[in-house]
């Protein structure tokens, strides 16, 4: 072969190798970026082991059906998850109901919205001292959650149980102890953090407990002495996957919601809450 032609051939081969190498490097970089972008950080409650187990099932579905990786960030109260969501520290959270976020958005001037329903859990009244309300004595203490929305809900539960009367029957309105118009037993309302309502049972006659905290404290539904009625007005108590308004149409967040609303999740909920205290809400008919 002519030396000149040989040099030209060698140069051509070198160029092809460089181009091919660059092509694969570029595609590899794109693949890594895409994999990273398909990770969704979700805030959930650290004390609710059953809910965490349900979310592990959701994570498997999300990975299998949509190629999503769910990364969980754990919180211990009802305040920090929304702060983290608004600040962008997490992409979504799942702990709150519609009545809670309505009050939150109004108070903090935020725009948190839902991308999909998850479940609904009626509140329960528990006691370590009595078996029925007829055993309540004048001046007995009652523990209720101290955050605005759960306090209001607990007071309506006490009203539905016939223990107090409020100045309204409209449960879409936020009420406080100042709205109690009748209290025949002169019950003393003790406001505590929602997570502490089970622990308060040792020092009060009755306690109104959110179901997630009841299960975390191993208080079975069968031992409650009263359950909140479920009807059309209960829609505001449905829990959901929350995002900021700007991300309402975000594809990945929508895929998380779709991964949740599956038969696999329904089975996981039934397994973790065999007493039926937590119910799937994405197709719930009230």
N, C-alpha and C positions, 0 to 999 in steps of 0.2 A: 504493500500500500504506500502511496505517495506520502512522505512525512507531513506535508502540508495538510492533506486530506485527513490524515490520522489525527492531527492536532485539532482540526475543526470538529471531528467526530467526538473526541474526548471532551472538548469544550461544550458540545451539545448535550452530552450525557450528564455532565456536571450541572448544567442549567436545569435539566429535567429533574434530577435528584433534588435540587434545591426547591424547585416548585412543588414537587410531590410532598417533600418534607414540610414545607410551609403550609400546604393544604391540610395535612393531617394535624399539624400543630394548631391551626386555626379552628378546625372542627372540634378538636379536643378541648380547646378553650371554651368554645360555645357550649359544649356538653356540660362542662363543669359549672358554668354560669347558670345554665338551665336547672341543673340539679339543685344548686344552692337556692335559686328563686322559688323552688317548689317546697320549701320548708315553711310551715306556718306555726307561729308561736301562739299558744292558747293558754289563757289564765284560768285555772280552776282552783277549787278549795282544797287545802292540804288536809283538813280533818275528815273529809268524806271519802273513805276508802272504797265504798261501793261505787260511788260516782267515778272514781279514778279507774276502777276495773271496767266500767262501762266505756270510758274513754279509750282504754287500751284496745277494746274491741273495735271502736270507731277508727282508731289509728291503723289497725290491720286492714280494715275495709278501704280507708283512704289510700293506703299504700298500694293495695292490690288493684283497685278500680281506677285510681286517678294518678298514681305515682307520687302522691303527697307524703311528706314526712311531717308528722305532728310532733312538735316540741312543747312540753308542758311546763308552765311556770306556776308555782304553787303559792297561794295566798291564805292568810289566816283570818281575814275579816272581810266585810262587805264594802270597804272603802277603797282599798288599794287597787283592786282589779280594774276599776273604771279609770282611776288616775293613770295607771300603767297603759291602758288602752288609748286614752287621749294623748298621752305623751309619746306614743309610738313604741314603747318598750315591748309591747306585745301586739299581735295582729288581731286577736279576737279574745273574748272571754265567754265563759258559760257558767253562770251562777245565779243570775237575777231573773226576776219576773217583770212583766210589762208594767205593773203598778210601781215597782221599784224604780225602773228606769225613767218613768214619766216624772216622778218627783226629783230624781237625780238631775235630769236634763234641765228642769226648771230651776233647781237650786244652784247648780254649777254652770249654767249657760253652755251646756254641751249639746252635741247632736248624735248621741249614741242610738243606733237602730238595730233591728233584727235582720238576720239573713236566713233564719230558720228556727222553728220551734223544736224543743227537746222533750221536756216532760212536765208534768204537773204533780204536785205533792200537797195534799190537804194538810193543814195544821192540825195538831192534836193537843188535847189537854191531858196532862199526866199528873199523878199524885203518888206519893209514898205513904200518905197518911189516911186517905179516905178512898172508898170504893164508889161513892155516888155523891152528887152535889147536895143531897139532903143532909149529909153529914157535916157540911160546912158550918162553921160557927161565926158568930158576929165578930168582925175585926180580923178574920183570917187574912193572911197575906197571899197575894197572887203575883207570880213572876211573869212578865211579858218582855219581848224584845224592846230595846230602847231606840233602834233606828226608826225614822218616821214612818216608812211604809209598813214594816212588819209590826210596829206598835199599833198602827191603825187597823191592820188586818186582825191582830190578836184581839183588839177591843170589839171588833165586829163578831169574832168567834165567841167571845164572852156574851155578847148580846144574843146571838143565835142560840146559845145554851140556856138563855133565860136568867143569867146571873146579874146583868146590868141592863140599863136602857141608855141609848145615846140620843142625841138630838136629831139624828137622821138614820134612815135605813139604806141610804144610797152608798154602797160600799166603794164607789168610784171616788168618793170624797175622802180626803185625809182627815182623820179625827185624832184627838189626844184625850188624855184623862179629863181635860177641862170640858169635854163634850158629853161627859156622863151626866145624865139627868135623873137617873134612879139607880140606887145601889142598896137594895133591901138588906143585904147581909153586911153592909158597911165594910166591904172588902178593901183591903189596903193594897194598892197596886204598886208593885216593886219593879222598876224598869232596870233591866240588865242587858249586857251585850247578848245578842241572839245566840252566840255559841255557848253562853253560860246558863241558858235556861234549863238544860238538864241538870247541871250541877246545883242549881238553886233549889231543886226538889228536896234537899235535906233540910232546908230552912223555911220553906213556904208550904202552904196547904195544897196549892195546885200551881202548875206552870204551863203556859201556852208555848209549845215547842215547834219550831220548824222541823219538817220531817228529816231533812238531811242531818241535822244535829241530833235528832232522836236516834237515828240509826247509828251515827258515829258513837253515841253513848250507850249503844246496845239496849235501847228502849223499844221493845217490839210494839208494833201497832196493836196487837191483841191486848196489851196492858194499858192502853189509853182509856180514859173514862169518857172521852168525847172526841168526835171527829168533825171537822169543818164540813158542812154540806157542799156538794158539787152541783152547780147548775150553770145556766147561761152567764151569770154574772162572774163566774169563776175564770172566764177567759183571761182576765187581767192578771191572774196568778200563774199563768203558763210561763215556764222558763224558756229561754231561747239563747241562741248563739249571737253575741253582740259584737258589732263593729262600729266604727265611726261612719257617718253618713257618706263621706267621700269614697269609702270602700264598699258601699252597699252592693255595687255591681261588679266587684272584684271577682274574677273567675275562680281563684284559689279558695277564697272564703265561701263562695257558693258551693264549691266542690266539697268543702268540709261539711257544710249543711246537708248536702246530698248523701255523704258518707254516713252521717248520723241517722238520717231518716230511712233506715233499712230494716229488714227483718232480722238481720244479725244483731243490730242494736236492741231491737225489741226483745230478742231472746236473752241478751245480756242483762237488760233491765229486769226481766222476769227472774233470772237466776240470782241477781244481787238483791232483789227486793221481792222475795217469794210471797210475802204477805199482801202484795198489791198496793203498798203504800205509795209507790211511785209508778206513774202511768205514762206510757208514751203519748206525746201530745201532737205529733206532726199530722196525725189523721183523727184527732180526738173530736168526737161528737158530743156536745153538751146540751 
